[in-house]
Amino acid sequence: AQSVTQPDIHITVSEGASLELRCNYSYGATPYLFWYVQSPGQGLQLLLKYFSGDTLVQGIKGFEAEFKRSQSSFNLRKPSVHWSDAAEYFCAVGSSNTGKLIFGQGTTLQVKP
Amino acid sequence: GAVVSQHPSRVICKSGTSVKIECRSLDFQATTMFWYRQFPKQSLMLMATSNEGSKATYEQGVEKDKFLINHASLTLSTLTVTSAHPEDSSFYICSAPHPGTQITEAFFGQGTRLTVV
């Protein structure tokens, strides 16, 4: 069965510090992988996506993610966090190229001044 | 990018009444749309797949008679919560897939906060 695990429920980092949010997936074939960000009471905004090609994917707002097949991971990174990055982050996997997604539990990012 | 609009953003209703939530793809056609439910501090759980011109496909455990889905046109899907109860209070989000160069991307509505009193 497909599943997505985000091991960190809550992360706090200082503004300007680097960030890494972990995501592990379980899927039999090559997955379609996504990272979304959600501000309180809002919908989801796509940060980046991966299916094939270069395993290091660049997204919006300075985010990047690296696909590691051997570790079944798709961790999200940002070199320097801004206060406006505080939000909920979701990793998601698509079982096929249909837009249908399975989401991880989410990671709440808090940014300290 | 593509735009998906969801309406209303917030709704409060009395127990026993029905509430309709609309999801529109504004600048593209979507033969399929997805409805998710999100409880506070939790992830999004897929409820059903809305199919234009045919019946919706519901995920296991989702009551199709309670959550009525209609996808009457290529740009509109509606979710009706019938005979709402307080436990139906939640954040409901729709998405519509838009084919990209290589990866189909799901565009999300703003979500609807339903409170049943």
Interface residues (C-beta under 8 A of the other chain):
Chain A: Y32 F34 Y36 G41 Q42 G43 L44 Q45 L46 K49 Y50 F51 S52 F90 G94 N97 T98 G99 K100 L101 I102 F103 G104 Q105 G106 T108
Chain B: G1 V4 Q6 T32 F34 Y36 K41 Q42 S43 L44 M45 L46 T49 F91 I93 S95 A96 P97 H98 Q102 I103 T104 E105 A106 F107 F108 G109 Q110 G111 R113
